[in-house]
Structures are given as structure tokens and as C-alpha cells.
Amino acid sequence: MIRALVLCGGESRRMGKDKGLLAIGKNNWALNAAHKLEQLNLPLSISINPMQQQTYGDFFPAEQLIIDTTSAKGPLQGLLSAYLKYPDDDFLVLACDMTEMNTDTLKFLLDIACTFPDHDYYVYTREDIMEPLSALYRSSALKDLYQQLENGSLNDFSLGKLIKKGNYKSLPISNIQTFNNHNTLTNKFLI
């Protein structure tokens, strides 16, 4: 089964505040990402760090929240924590700060993964630059990464570098604006 996963558990050091809770229209960034993924009719989970549990409980049912539990760093921590909770599921991920992502781009990613099922990762790329925060990760690949983490052989937590070492399917980016990643308070979305 493929499960949708919104990544919200980062430390937001560059932003200075929890990105997932920033307002966009009548919602916040986390709800905005969740609504886009819900349109794909996949089960939905929200990846958070332990300090976010109470706040995110105001916006999402407790059963949708996955709290970081691994020693990995960055987005990989959220992915591997999700893998531990749902070890048989593949994950279509979307970072909450990719506020301009659209459902058509996510659906295309999902369709490619279903059409070409023999890859570990499905990732949009542009000029050899990967977009790993809107990608699909197979459970078998996450199992391997978790085993490497547990036995101490996983030293680099960069999703892009990990994907490049695996069997991945590259998808072309047709609209680069959908991949804008908002990490600072200099964004047009902030009041």
C-alpha cells in the first residue's frame, strides 16, 4: 500500500518558527499539504517531532501523527519513523514548506510509481538536482536504510545522496515553481 506522508518534524532553524503552523489562506502549511495529498485518496500520516505533538493534535487526529523515534537526522528521521510504524507501506512524501506543490504533480509521481514498480525511489529531478521532499520511497528501501542506521553504517542522512546510491526513477520537472521550498521569513506568504 502507498501512504501519503506530510513532513513537518523539522527544527525550522532557518525559519525561526514551526513552518507547518504558518498561515496560508484559511489553513496552515501542514493542513495545506495534507489537503493536497488527501485528493489522491491515500491513507495520510503527518510526521512530527516530539515537541510538536500537542500543537499538531489540534489540527490532526492522533492516529495520523507519527512522532520521530529514530536517531536519523533531517527528513530521513521522519521517513524512518513512518517506516517503523507502517513497515509494509511505501511513502509518497511532501514537505509542508513546499506550499506551491500541486496535486497533478503528485498524481503524476504516483502514476509513474504504479506503472514502473521496480524502483526503490521515484524523484523529480532538474539538471541532476533531486527534489527528495516530494518523492515516493519504497518500504524495501526504507528497511535497508533503517538496518544501516541500526548497525552504524549509515553516516550520511542526505536524502539526495541516499537516493543516488539506490535504484531510482527520475521524473522531469515541468513546472519548477511547484518545487519552491520556503525556509525563511522572507516569503511572500508570510504576514
PyMOL commands that place a pseudoatom at each C-alpha (Angstrom):
pseudoatom trace, name=CA, resn=MET, resi=1, chain=A, elem=C, hetatm=0, pos=[0.000, 0.000, 0.000]
pseudoatom trace, name=CA, resn=ILE, resi=2, chain=A, elem=C, hetatm=0, pos=[1.110, 3.567, -0.623]
pseudoatom trace, name=CA, resn=ARG, resi=3, chain=A, elem=C, hetatm=0, pos=[0.681, 6.017, 2.250]
pseudoatom trace, name=CA, resn=ALA, resi=4, chain=A, elem=C, hetatm=0, pos=[0.877, 9.808, 1.967]
pseudoatom trace, name=CA, resn=LEU, resi=5, chain=A, elem=C, hetatm=0, pos=[3.212, 11.474, 4.452]
pseudoatom trace, name=CA, resn=VAL, resi=6, chain=A, elem=C, hetatm=0, pos=[3.481, 15.185, 5.236]
pseudoatom trace, name=CA, resn=LEU, resi=7, chain=A, elem=C, hetatm=0, pos=[6.907, 16.022, 6.653]
pseudoatom trace, name=CA, resn=CYS, resi=8, chain=A, elem=C, hetatm=0, pos=[6.514, 18.630, 9.419]
pseudoatom trace, name=CA, resn=GLY, resi=9, chain=A, elem=C, hetatm=0, pos=[9.027, 17.457, 12.013]
pseudoatom trace, name=CA, resn=GLY, resi=10, chain=A, elem=C, hetatm=0, pos=[11.962, 19.654, 11.151]
pseudoatom trace, name=CA, resn=GLU, resi=11, chain=A, elem=C, hetatm=0, pos=[13.528, 22.068, 13.586]
pseudoatom trace, name=CA, resn=SER, resi=12, chain=A, elem=C, hetatm=0, pos=[12.740, 25.123, 11.392]
pseudoatom trace, name=CA, resn=ARG, resi=13, chain=A, elem=C, hetatm=0, pos=[16.072, 26.706, 12.340]
pseudoatom trace, name=CA, resn=ARG, resi=14, chain=A, elem=C, hetatm=0, pos=[16.223, 28.913, 9.252]
pseudoatom trace, name=CA, resn=MET, resi=15, chain=A, elem=C, hetatm=0, pos=[12.567, 29.909, 9.605]
pseudoatom trace, name=CA, resn=GLY, resi=16, chain=A, elem=C, hetatm=0, pos=[12.768, 30.584, 13.324]
pseudoatom trace, name=CA, resn=LYS, resi=17, chain=A, elem=C, hetatm=0, pos=[9.295, 29.144, 13.961]
pseudoatom trace, name=CA, resn=ASP, resi=18, chain=A, elem=C, hetatm=0, pos=[7.332, 25.990, 13.190]
pseudoatom trace, name=CA, resn=LYS, resi=19, chain=A, elem=C, hetatm=0, pos=[6.801, 26.093, 9.416]
pseudoatom trace, name=CA, resn=GLY, resi=20, chain=A, elem=C, hetatm=0, pos=[3.863, 23.710, 9.466]
pseudoatom trace, name=CA, resn=LEU, resi=21, chain=A, elem=C, hetatm=0, pos=[1.844, 26.151, 11.577]
pseudoatom trace, name=CA, resn=LEU, resi=22, chain=A, elem=C, hetatm=0, pos=[2.399, 29.212, 9.383]
pseudoatom trace, name=CA, resn=ALA, resi=23, chain=A, elem=C, hetatm=0, pos=[-0.778, 30.578, 7.831]
pseudoatom trace, name=CA, resn=ILE, resi=24, chain=A, elem=C, hetatm=0, pos=[-1.624, 30.162, 4.172]
pseudoatom trace, name=CA, resn=GLY, resi=25, chain=A, elem=C, hetatm=0, pos=[-5.139, 31.312, 3.335]
pseudoatom trace, name=CA, resn=LYS, resi=26, chain=A, elem=C, hetatm=0, pos=[-7.540, 29.843, 5.904]
pseudoatom trace, name=CA, resn=ASN, resi=27, chain=A, elem=C, hetatm=0, pos=[-5.192, 26.955, 6.697]
pseudoatom trace, name=CA, resn=ASN, resi=28, chain=A, elem=C, hetatm=0, pos=[-1.634, 26.416, 7.825]
pseudoatom trace, name=CA, resn=TRP, resi=29, chain=A, elem=C, hetatm=0, pos=[1.190, 24.900, 5.794]
pseudoatom trace, name=CA, resn=ALA, resi=30, chain=A, elem=C, hetatm=0, pos=[0.710, 21.423, 7.275]
pseudoatom trace, name=CA, resn=LEU, resi=31, chain=A, elem=C, hetatm=0, pos=[-3.030, 21.378, 6.519]
pseudoatom trace, name=CA, resn=ASN, resi=32, chain=A, elem=C, hetatm=0, pos=[-2.348, 22.777, 3.045]
pseudoatom trace, name=CA, resn=ALA, resi=33, chain=A, elem=C, hetatm=0, pos=[-0.009, 19.860, 2.259]
pseudoatom trace, name=CA, resn=ALA, resi=34, chain=A, elem=C, hetatm=0, pos=[-2.384, 17.336, 3.834]
pseudoatom trace, name=CA, resn=HIS, resi=35, chain=A, elem=C, hetatm=0, pos=[-5.331, 18.556, 1.722]
pseudoatom trace, name=CA, resn=LYS, resi=36, chain=A, elem=C, hetatm=0, pos=[-3.288, 18.131, -1.466]
pseudoatom trace, name=CA, resn=LEU, resi=37, chain=A, elem=C, hetatm=0, pos=[-2.312, 14.585, -0.541]
pseudoatom trace, name=CA, resn=GLU, resi=38, chain=A, elem=C, hetatm=0, pos=[-5.854, 13.684, 0.557]
pseudoatom trace, name=CA, resn=GLN, resi=39, chain=A, elem=C, hetatm=0, pos=[-7.015, 14.321, -3.008]
pseudoatom trace, name=CA, resn=LEU, resi=40, chain=A, elem=C, hetatm=0, pos=[-5.001, 11.250, -4.037]
pseudoatom trace, name=CA, resn=ASN, resi=41, chain=A, elem=C, hetatm=0, pos=[-7.224, 9.003, -1.868]
pseudoatom trace, name=CA, resn=LEU, resi=42, chain=A, elem=C, hetatm=0, pos=[-4.298, 7.557, 0.059]
pseudoatom trace, name=CA, resn=PRO, resi=43, chain=A, elem=C, hetatm=0, pos=[-4.118, 6.971, 3.808]
pseudoatom trace, name=CA, resn=LEU, resi=44, chain=A, elem=C, hetatm=0, pos=[-2.480, 10.039, 5.338]
pseudoatom trace, name=CA, resn=SER, resi=45, chain=A, elem=C, hetatm=0, pos=[0.090, 10.457, 8.089]
pseudoatom trace, name=CA, resn=ILE, resi=46, chain=A, elem=C, hetatm=0, pos=[1.802, 13.552, 9.479]
pseudoatom trace, name=CA, resn=SER, resi=47, chain=A, elem=C, hetatm=0, pos=[5.455, 13.326, 10.543]
pseudoatom trace, name=CA, resn=ILE, resi=48, chain=A, elem=C, hetatm=0, pos=[6.308, 15.494, 13.563]
pseudoatom trace, name=CA, resn=ASN, resi=49, chain=A, elem=C, hetatm=0, pos=[8.946, 15.753, 16.267]
pseudoatom trace, name=CA, resn=PRO, resi=50, chain=A, elem=C, hetatm=0, pos=[8.024, 15.045, 19.911]
pseudoatom trace, name=CA, resn=MET, resi=51, chain=A, elem=C, hetatm=0, pos=[7.743, 18.739, 20.807]
pseudoatom trace, name=CA, resn=GLN, resi=52, chain=A, elem=C, hetatm=0, pos=[5.003, 19.227, 18.185]
pseudoatom trace, name=CA, resn=GLN, resi=53, chain=A, elem=C, hetatm=0, pos=[2.645, 16.515, 19.401]
pseudoatom trace, name=CA, resn=GLN, resi=54, chain=A, elem=C, hetatm=0, pos=[0.306, 18.689, 21.456]
pseudoatom trace, name=CA, resn=THR, resi=55, chain=A, elem=C, hetatm=0, pos=[0.064, 21.516, 18.911]
pseudoatom trace, name=CA, resn=TYR, resi=56, chain=A, elem=C, hetatm=0, pos=[-0.464, 19.280, 15.881]
pseudoatom trace, name=CA, resn=GLY, resi=57, chain=A, elem=C, hetatm=0, pos=[-3.079, 17.348, 17.847]
pseudoatom trace, name=CA, resn=ASP, resi=58, chain=A, elem=C, hetatm=0, pos=[-5.251, 20.462, 17.470]
pseudoatom trace, name=CA, resn=PHE, resi=59, chain=A, elem=C, hetatm=0, pos=[-5.242, 20.031, 13.674]
pseudoatom trace, name=CA, resn=PHE, resi=60, chain=A, elem=C, hetatm=0, pos=[-4.948, 16.289, 13.044]
pseudoatom trace, name=CA, resn=PRO, resi=61, chain=A, elem=C, hetatm=0, pos=[-6.342, 13.137, 14.681]
pseudoatom trace, name=CA, resn=ALA, resi=62, chain=A, elem=C, hetatm=0, pos=[-3.834, 11.426, 16.962]
pseudoatom trace, name=CA, resn=GLU, resi=63, chain=A, elem=C, hetatm=0, pos=[-3.816, 8.311, 14.768]
pseudoatom trace, name=CA, resn=GLN, resi=64, chain=A, elem=C, hetatm=0, pos=[-2.462, 10.362, 11.835]
pseudoatom trace, name=CA, resn=LEU, resi=65, chain=A, elem=C, hetatm=0, pos=[0.524, 11.697, 13.786]
pseudoatom trace, name=CA, resn=ILE, resi=66, chain=A, elem=C, hetatm=0, pos=[3.858, 9.885, 13.567]
pseudoatom trace, name=CA, resn=ILE, resi=67, chain=A, elem=C, hetatm=0, pos=[6.370, 11.120, 16.111]
pseudoatom trace, name=CA, resn=ASP, resi=68, chain=A, elem=C, hetatm=0, pos=[10.087, 10.932, 15.302]
pseudoatom trace, name=CA, resn=THR, resi=69, chain=A, elem=C, hetatm=0, pos=[11.612, 7.932, 17.050]
pseudoatom trace, name=CA, resn=THR, resi=70, chain=A, elem=C, hetatm=0, pos=[14.893, 7.222, 15.245]
pseudoatom trace, name=CA, resn=SER, resi=71, chain=A, elem=C, hetatm=0, pos=[18.390, 8.613, 15.610]
pseudoatom trace, name=CA, resn=ALA, resi=72, chain=A, elem=C, hetatm=0, pos=[18.496, 9.667, 11.944]
pseudoatom trace, name=CA, resn=LYS, resi=73, chain=A, elem=C, hetatm=0, pos=[18.703, 13.382, 11.147]
pseudoatom trace, name=CA, resn=GLY, resi=74, chain=A, elem=C, hetatm=0, pos=[16.625, 15.662, 8.954]
pseudoatom trace, name=CA, resn=PRO, resi=75, chain=A, elem=C, hetatm=0, pos=[13.757, 14.389, 6.802]
pseudoatom trace, name=CA, resn=LEU, resi=76, chain=A, elem=C, hetatm=0, pos=[15.171, 10.866, 6.948]
pseudoatom trace, name=CA, resn=GLN, resi=77, chain=A, elem=C, hetatm=0, pos=[14.225, 10.768, 10.628]
pseudoatom trace, name=CA, resn=GLY, resi=78, chain=A, elem=C, hetatm=0, pos=[10.576, 11.338, 9.723]
pseudoatom trace, name=CA, resn=LEU, resi=79, chain=A, elem=C, hetatm=0, pos=[10.677, 8.804, 6.902]
pseudoatom trace, name=CA, resn=LEU, resi=80, chain=A, elem=C, hetatm=0, pos=[12.257, 6.082, 9.010]
pseudoatom trace, name=CA, resn=SER, resi=81, chain=A, elem=C, hetatm=0, pos=[9.901, 6.763, 11.919]
pseudoatom trace, name=CA, resn=ALA, resi=82, chain=A, elem=C, hetatm=0, pos=[6.987, 6.370, 9.492]
pseudoatom trace, name=CA, resn=TYR, resi=83, chain=A, elem=C, hetatm=0, pos=[8.544, 3.157, 8.180]
pseudoatom trace, name=CA, resn=LEU, resi=84, chain=A, elem=C, hetatm=0, pos=[8.733, 1.763, 11.734]
pseudoatom trace, name=CA, resn=LYS, resi=85, chain=A, elem=C, hetatm=0, pos=[5.030, 2.462, 12.261]
pseudoatom trace, name=CA, resn=TYR, resi=86, chain=A, elem=C, hetatm=0, pos=[3.970, 1.155, 8.829]
pseudoatom trace, name=CA, resn=PRO, resi=87, chain=A, elem=C, hetatm=0, pos=[6.766, -1.200, 7.684]
pseudoatom trace, name=CA, resn=ASP, resi=88, chain=A, elem=C, hetatm=0, pos=[4.806, -2.606, 4.738]
pseudoatom trace, name=CA, resn=ASP, resi=89, chain=A, elem=C, hetatm=0, pos=[3.811, 0.754, 3.256]
pseudoatom trace, name=CA, resn=ASP, resi=90, chain=A, elem=C, hetatm=0, pos=[5.530, 2.809, 0.594]
pseudoatom trace, name=CA, resn=PHE, resi=91, chain=A, elem=C, hetatm=0, pos=[5.506, 6.565, 1.259]
pseudoatom trace, name=CA, resn=LEU, resi=92, chain=A, elem=C, hetatm=0, pos=[4.589, 9.435, -1.027]
pseudoatom trace, name=CA, resn=VAL, resi=93, chain=A, elem=C, hetatm=0, pos=[6.099, 12.368, 0.862]
pseudoatom trace, name=CA, resn=LEU, resi=94, chain=A, elem=C, hetatm=0, pos=[5.508, 16.087, 0.703]
pseudoatom trace, name=CA, resn=ALA, resi=95, chain=A, elem=C, hetatm=0, pos=[7.330, 18.584, 2.897]
pseudoatom trace, name=CA, resn=CYS, resi=96, chain=A, elem=C, hetatm=0, pos=[4.955, 21.087, 4.469]
pseudoatom trace, name=CA, resn=ASP, resi=97, chain=A, elem=C, hetatm=0, pos=[7.063, 24.009, 3.228]
pseudoatom trace, name=CA, resn=MET, resi=98, chain=A, elem=C, hetatm=0, pos=[6.503, 23.108, -0.424]
pseudoatom trace, name=CA, resn=THR, resi=99, chain=A, elem=C, hetatm=0, pos=[3.385, 25.259, -0.407]
pseudoatom trace, name=CA, resn=GLU, resi=100, chain=A, elem=C, hetatm=0, pos=[3.177, 25.671, -4.177]
pseudoatom trace, name=CA, resn=MET, resi=101, chain=A, elem=C, hetatm=0, pos=[3.119, 21.955, -4.966]
pseudoatom trace, name=CA, resn=ASN, resi=102, chain=A, elem=C, hetatm=0, pos=[0.013, 20.901, -6.873]
pseudoatom trace, name=CA, resn=THR, resi=103, chain=A, elem=C, hetatm=0, pos=[-1.982, 17.708, -6.852]
pseudoatom trace, name=CA, resn=ASP, resi=104, chain=A, elem=C, hetatm=0, pos=[-1.377, 16.999, -10.561]
pseudoatom trace, name=CA, resn=THR, resi=105, chain=A, elem=C, hetatm=0, pos=[2.384, 16.812, -9.961]
pseudoatom trace, name=CA, resn=LEU, resi=106, chain=A, elem=C, hetatm=0, pos=[1.844, 14.464, -7.016]
pseudoatom trace, name=CA, resn=LYS, resi=107, chain=A, elem=C, hetatm=0, pos=[-0.582, 12.315, -9.015]
pseudoatom trace, name=CA, resn=PHE, resi=108, chain=A, elem=C, hetatm=0, pos=[1.911, 12.008, -11.873]
pseudoatom trace, name=CA, resn=LEU, resi=109, chain=A, elem=C, hetatm=0, pos=[4.530, 10.794, -9.383]
pseudoatom trace, name=CA, resn=LEU, resi=110, chain=A, elem=C, hetatm=0, pos=[2.079, 8.239, -8.019]
pseudoatom trace, name=CA, resn=ASP, resi=111, chain=A, elem=C, hetatm=0, pos=[1.102, 7.076, -11.524]
pseudoatom trace, name=CA, resn=ILE, resi=112, chain=A, elem=C, hetatm=0, pos=[4.762, 6.581, -12.528]
pseudoatom trace, name=CA, resn=ALA, resi=113, chain=A, elem=C, hetatm=0, pos=[5.436, 4.555, -9.367]
pseudoatom trace, name=CA, resn=CYS, resi=114, chain=A, elem=C, hetatm=0, pos=[2.460, 2.319, -10.128]
pseudoatom trace, name=CA, resn=THR, resi=115, chain=A, elem=C, hetatm=0, pos=[3.410, 1.951, -13.813]
pseudoatom trace, name=CA, resn=PHE, resi=116, chain=A, elem=C, hetatm=0, pos=[7.101, 1.220, -13.153]
pseudoatom trace, name=CA, resn=PRO, resi=117, chain=A, elem=C, hetatm=0, pos=[7.089, -0.669, -9.823]
pseudoatom trace, name=CA, resn=ASP, resi=118, chain=A, elem=C, hetatm=0, pos=[10.682, -1.935, -9.898]
pseudoatom trace, name=CA, resn=HIS, resi=119, chain=A, elem=C, hetatm=0, pos=[12.441, 1.077, -8.379]
pseudoatom trace, name=CA, resn=ASP, resi=120, chain=A, elem=C, hetatm=0, pos=[13.300, 1.971, -4.780]
pseudoatom trace, name=CA, resn=TYR, resi=121, chain=A, elem=C, hetatm=0, pos=[12.757, 5.701, -5.199]
pseudoatom trace, name=CA, resn=TYR, resi=122, chain=A, elem=C, hetatm=0, pos=[10.777, 7.964, -7.529]
pseudoatom trace, name=CA, resn=VAL, resi=123, chain=A, elem=C, hetatm=0, pos=[12.035, 11.519, -7.566]
pseudoatom trace, name=CA, resn=TYR, resi=124, chain=A, elem=C, hetatm=0, pos=[11.665, 14.646, -9.649]
pseudoatom trace, name=CA, resn=THR, resi=125, chain=A, elem=C, hetatm=0, pos=[14.970, 15.976, -10.963]
pseudoatom trace, name=CA, resn=ARG, resi=126, chain=A, elem=C, hetatm=0, pos=[16.167, 19.035, -12.830]
pseudoatom trace, name=CA, resn=GLU, resi=127, chain=A, elem=C, hetatm=0, pos=[19.712, 19.332, -14.156]
pseudoatom trace, name=CA, resn=ASP, resi=128, chain=A, elem=C, hetatm=0, pos=[20.813, 16.483, -11.865]
pseudoatom trace, name=CA, resn=ILE, resi=129, chain=A, elem=C, hetatm=0, pos=[19.298, 18.214, -8.821]
pseudoatom trace, name=CA, resn=MET, resi=130, chain=A, elem=C, hetatm=0, pos=[16.873, 15.957, -6.974]
pseudoatom trace, name=CA, resn=GLU, resi=131, chain=A, elem=C, hetatm=0, pos=[13.716, 17.040, -5.193]
pseudoatom trace, name=CA, resn=PRO, resi=132, chain=A, elem=C, hetatm=0, pos=[13.564, 14.378, -2.440]
pseudoatom trace, name=CA, resn=LEU, resi=133, chain=A, elem=C, hetatm=0, pos=[10.923, 16.184, -0.361]
pseudoatom trace, name=CA, resn=SER, resi=134, chain=A, elem=C, hetatm=0, pos=[8.238, 15.418, -2.914]
pseudoatom trace, name=CA, resn=ALA, resi=135, chain=A, elem=C, hetatm=0, pos=[9.069, 11.840, -3.831]
pseudoatom trace, name=CA, resn=LEU, resi=136, chain=A, elem=C, hetatm=0, pos=[7.994, 8.250, -3.357]
pseudoatom trace, name=CA, resn=TYR, resi=137, chain=A, elem=C, hetatm=0, pos=[10.008, 5.836, -1.205]
pseudoatom trace, name=CA, resn=ARG, resi=138, chain=A, elem=C, hetatm=0, pos=[9.501, 2.062, -1.283]
pseudoatom trace, name=CA, resn=SER, resi=139, chain=A, elem=C, hetatm=0, pos=[9.307, 0.257, 2.047]
pseudoatom trace, name=CA, resn=SER, resi=140, chain=A, elem=C, hetatm=0, pos=[12.070, -2.157, 0.989]
pseudoatom trace, name=CA, resn=ALA, resi=141, chain=A, elem=C, hetatm=0, pos=[14.481, 0.767, 0.501]
pseudoatom trace, name=CA, resn=LEU, resi=142, chain=A, elem=C, hetatm=0, pos=[13.487, 2.275, 3.854]
pseudoatom trace, name=CA, resn=LYS, resi=143, chain=A, elem=C, hetatm=0, pos=[14.045, -1.113, 5.505]
pseudoatom trace, name=CA, resn=ASP, resi=144, chain=A, elem=C, hetatm=0, pos=[17.591, -1.182, 4.115]
pseudoatom trace, name=CA, resn=LEU, resi=145, chain=A, elem=C, hetatm=0, pos=[18.273, 2.371, 5.301]
pseudoatom trace, name=CA, resn=TYR, resi=146, chain=A, elem=C, hetatm=0, pos=[16.911, 1.580, 8.760]
pseudoatom trace, name=CA, resn=GLN, resi=147, chain=A, elem=C, hetatm=0, pos=[19.114, -1.512, 9.022]
pseudoatom trace, name=CA, resn=GLN, resi=148, chain=A, elem=C, hetatm=0, pos=[22.129, 0.601, 8.045]
pseudoatom trace, name=CA, resn=LEU, resi=149, chain=A, elem=C, hetatm=0, pos=[21.164, 3.145, 10.715]
pseudoatom trace, name=CA, resn=GLU, resi=150, chain=A, elem=C, hetatm=0, pos=[20.843, 0.430, 13.337]
pseudoatom trace, name=CA, resn=ASN, resi=151, chain=A, elem=C, hetatm=0, pos=[24.170, -1.226, 12.536]
pseudoatom trace, name=CA, resn=GLY, resi=152, chain=A, elem=C, hetatm=0, pos=[26.001, 2.106, 12.416]
pseudoatom trace, name=CA, resn=SER, resi=153, chain=A, elem=C, hetatm=0, pos=[26.891, 2.040, 8.729]
pseudoatom trace, name=CA, resn=LEU, resi=154, chain=A, elem=C, hetatm=0, pos=[24.624, 4.956, 7.742]
pseudoatom trace, name=CA, resn=ASN, resi=155, chain=A, elem=C, hetatm=0, pos=[26.763, 8.078, 8.097]
pseudoatom trace, name=CA, resn=ASP, resi=156, chain=A, elem=C, hetatm=0, pos=[25.125, 10.460, 5.634]
pseudoatom trace, name=CA, resn=PHE, resi=157, chain=A, elem=C, hetatm=0, pos=[21.496, 11.459, 6.129]
pseudoatom trace, name=CA, resn=SER, resi=158, chain=A, elem=C, hetatm=0, pos=[21.138, 13.428, 2.880]
pseudoatom trace, name=CA, resn=LEU, resi=159, chain=A, elem=C, hetatm=0, pos=[18.110, 12.056, 1.037]
pseudoatom trace, name=CA, resn=GLY, resi=160, chain=A, elem=C, hetatm=0, pos=[19.518, 13.109, -2.321]
pseudoatom trace, name=CA, resn=LYS, resi=161, chain=A, elem=C, hetatm=0, pos=[22.784, 11.251, -1.763]
pseudoatom trace, name=CA, resn=LEU, resi=162, chain=A, elem=C, hetatm=0, pos=[20.976, 8.168, -0.454]
pseudoatom trace, name=CA, resn=ILE, resi=163, chain=A, elem=C, hetatm=0, pos=[18.638, 8.110, -3.452]
pseudoatom trace, name=CA, resn=LYS, resi=164, chain=A, elem=C, hetatm=0, pos=[21.558, 8.410, -5.885]
pseudoatom trace, name=CA, resn=LYS, resi=165, chain=A, elem=C, hetatm=0, pos=[23.085, 5.277, -4.336]
pseudoatom trace, name=CA, resn=GLY, resi=166, chain=A, elem=C, hetatm=0, pos=[19.880, 3.316, -4.954]
pseudoatom trace, name=CA, resn=ASN, resi=167, chain=A, elem=C, hetatm=0, pos=[17.715, 2.211, -7.835]
pseudoatom trace, name=CA, resn=TYR, resi=168, chain=A, elem=C, hetatm=0, pos=[15.720, 5.335, -8.605]
pseudoatom trace, name=CA, resn=LYS, resi=169, chain=A, elem=C, hetatm=0, pos=[13.382, 6.558, -11.316]
pseudoatom trace, name=CA, resn=SER, resi=170, chain=A, elem=C, hetatm=0, pos=[13.924, 10.165, -12.301]
pseudoatom trace, name=CA, resn=LEU, resi=171, chain=A, elem=C, hetatm=0, pos=[10.936, 12.267, -13.374]
pseudoatom trace, name=CA, resn=PRO, resi=172, chain=A, elem=C, hetatm=0, pos=[11.250, 15.540, -15.283]
pseudoatom trace, name=CA, resn=ILE, resi=173, chain=A, elem=C, hetatm=0, pos=[10.043, 18.767, -13.691]
pseudoatom trace, name=CA, resn=SER, resi=174, chain=A, elem=C, hetatm=0, pos=[7.599, 20.594, -15.931]
pseudoatom trace, name=CA, resn=ASN, resi=175, chain=A, elem=C, hetatm=0, pos=[6.823, 23.498, -13.580]
pseudoatom trace, name=CA, resn=ILE, resi=176, chain=A, elem=C, hetatm=0, pos=[9.759, 24.469, -11.367]
pseudoatom trace, name=CA, resn=GLN, resi=177, chain=A, elem=C, hetatm=0, pos=[7.617, 26.835, -9.275]
pseudoatom trace, name=CA, resn=THR, resi=178, chain=A, elem=C, hetatm=0, pos=[5.762, 23.889, -7.739]
pseudoatom trace, name=CA, resn=PHE, resi=179, chain=A, elem=C, hetatm=0, pos=[9.041, 22.823, -6.125]
pseudoatom trace, name=CA, resn=ASN, resi=180, chain=A, elem=C, hetatm=0, pos=[9.710, 26.093, -4.315]
pseudoatom trace, name=CA, resn=ASN, resi=181, chain=A, elem=C, hetatm=0, pos=[10.758, 25.311, -0.771]
pseudoatom trace, name=CA, resn=HIS, resi=182, chain=A, elem=C, hetatm=0, pos=[10.112, 28.098, 1.732]
pseudoatom trace, name=CA, resn=ASN, resi=183, chain=A, elem=C, hetatm=0, pos=[12.661, 28.124, 4.550]
pseudoatom trace, name=CA, resn=THR, resi=184, chain=A, elem=C, hetatm=0, pos=[12.961, 31.742, 5.666]
pseudoatom trace, name=CA, resn=LEU, resi=185, chain=A, elem=C, hetatm=0, pos=[10.733, 34.599, 6.758]
pseudoatom trace, name=CA, resn=THR, resi=186, chain=A, elem=C, hetatm=0, pos=[11.376, 36.476, 3.503]
pseudoatom trace, name=CA, resn=ASN, resi=187, chain=A, elem=C, hetatm=0, pos=[8.492, 34.709, 1.783]
pseudoatom trace, name=CA, resn=LYS, resi=188, chain=A, elem=C, hetatm=0, pos=[5.542, 36.410, 0.147]
pseudoatom trace, name=CA, resn=PHE, resi=189, chain=A, elem=C, hetatm=0, pos=[3.222, 34.100, 2.109]
pseudoatom trace, name=CA, resn=LEU, resi=190, chain=A, elem=C, hetatm=0, pos=[4.123, 35.495, 5.496]
pseudoatom trace, name=CA, resn=ILE, resi=191, chain=A, elem=C, hetatm=0, pos=[2.288, 38.392, 7.065]
for i in range(1, 191): cmd.bond("trace and resi %d" % i, "trace and resi %d" % (i + 1))
show_as sticks, trace
zoom trace
